Structure formats: C-alpha cells, structure tokens
C-alpha cells in the first residue's frame, strides 16, 4: 500500500509516486495536486489491473481530472474501494465516472460525497453502479430523496 496522505505533495512528487506500478492500494488524500498530477494519476491507472483500493479524497479534483481518471478506471477491474470524497468532480465528472464503473464490477464501497454531482450525476452513478453486484457501501451527500432513489435503484439491480 502506498499512503501519502497529508504530505503537501505537489505535481512533481505525485508524478513520481504514481509510477510505482504493481501497487494494490493507493491513498493520496489531502494533497495539492494540479491538472498535470491528476492526468498523470489517470494515465497510470491504465497499468493497475490489480488495484483494489484507490483513495483520492480532498485533492481538488475537478471535472476535467475526473473525466481523465474515469478513463483510467476502466482498466481497474479488481477495484473494490473507490474514495473520491470532497473534490469538485461535478455532474459531468460523475457521468464520466459512472460510465467507467461498469468495468469495475468488484466494487464494494464508493465514496463520492461533497462533490456537487447534482441529480443528473447521481442518476448516472446509479446506472453505472448497477453493474456492481457486491456494492455494500455508498456514501453520498445528496439530498435524502435523491439518495433514497439512488439506493432503491441499486437494490432493485441486485435483486
């Protein structure tokens, strides 16, 4: 496991760290990454077929970076935990992530709260997560009615 949380790592440090191919768990929470770092992480995800846990919370990930990360996640077929809480992925970022989650059938836990994904982003995530039969924990900060609807969609999909 690579845990570099809360270390004030910037673009140069992140780019070096993500080149450690073969890791199963990556945690880079609460650091200062920019667009270059975000795209470096996204590009390297394509080589992490056995990645089980990815924690990228509190990194200021915006829609553009989320879309790039979503593309990389398509190769992470063993991913069980995805934590993107407290970023700025927005609705379009959530839609891109939703499309990639169809490849991550092993997911059991997803955290996307405090990302301003809105109703459209939540609906897209619901559709993307329907392919995750083992999903046990979904953490969002949506309005309760939207969250209940999303969980209902997921429970119907599991039935």
N, C-alpha and C positions, 0 to 999 in steps of 0.2 A: 504494500500500500504506500502510495505517495501522498503525504499530508503536508501541505504547505500553507495552511490557513493562517490568516492574520500576520503575515510577514512583510507587508508592504512591497511585495514583488511586483515589478513593473513589466513592461513589454519584453525587455531583453531576457530577464530571468524566466518568464513564462515560456518563451520560445525555446530556451534550453531545456526546461523541465519536461515539456511535452514530447521531446524526442526520445524519452525513455520507453521505447516500445516494449510490450510484453507485460505491462502492469495490469493488475486485475481491479485495482481500486485507486481512484484519483480524487483527491479533495483539495481544491484550490480556493476555498471560500475566503471572502473578505480580503481581497487584494485589489490593487489598482491596475486593471487591465484596460487596454485600449482596443481599437478595431484590429490592429495588427496582431495582437496577442490572441484575441478572440478567434480570428481567422486561422491562426496557427494551431490553436486547440482543435478547431473544427476540421482542419485538413488532416491532422494526425489521428483523429478519431477513426478515420478510414482504415487504419492499421491495427485497431484494437478490437479484433473479433471476439476476444475472450474477456473483455472488460465487463465486470459485474456491477461496479458501483461508480457513479460519476456525480460528484458534488461541486456545483459551480454557483453557489449562492452568494449574494451580496457582492457582485462583481460589476454592476452597472451594465450588464449585457443588454443591448438594445435590440430592436427588431432586425437590423442588418446582421448582427452577430448571431442572433437566434436562428435566422434562416441558414446561415453557414453551418452552425452546429447541428441543425436538423439534418442537413445533407450528410454530415459525418456520422450521425447516429444510425443511419440506415445500415451501416456495416457492423454495428454493435449488437449482434443478435443474441448475445449472452447477458445483456444488461438487465439487472434485477432492480437496481435503485437509481433513480434519476432525481436529483435535487437542483432545481433552478430557482429556488425561492428568493424573493427580494431583489429582483432585477427589473428591467424595463422592457420585457420582450413584446408587450402589446398584443393586440389582436392578430396582426399579420404574422408575427413571430410564433404565436400559439398555433395558428393554422399550419405553418410550415412544420412545426414540431409534431403536430397531430399526424401529418402525412408520414413522417418518418417513424412514428411509434408503431405503425403497422408491421415494421420489421423487427421490433423489439418485443417479441411475444413472451419473453421471460420476465417482464416487469412485474414486480410485486408491490413496489412503492414509488409514488410520484409526488413530488412537492413542487407546486407552481404558485404558491400564494405570494401576494404582494407583487404582481406583475402587470396589473391593469390590462388583463386579457379580454375583458368585456364578454358580452353574451355570445357574440359570433366566435370568438376564440374558445370560449368554454364549450360551445356546441361542437366545434371542430375537434377539440381534445376528446370529448365524449365519444365521437365516432372513431377516432384513432385508437383510443384505449379499449374499444370493444374487442380488439384482437388480442388483448392481454388477459387470457383466461385466469391467470393466477394473481391478478391485481388484488391486493388486500388493503392497501392504504393509499388514499388520495387526499392530499392536503391542498385546499384552495382557500382563497379569501373572497370568494364570490358572495353575492347576496344569498341568503339562505334558500330562497326559492329556486335560484339558478343552480345552487349546489345540490339541492334535493333532486332536481330534474336530472342533473348530470349523473348522480349516483343511481337514480332509478333506471336510466338508460343502461348504465353499466351492469346493474343487477339483472335486467332483462337479457342482456347479451350473454351473461354467464349461465342463465337458465337453460 
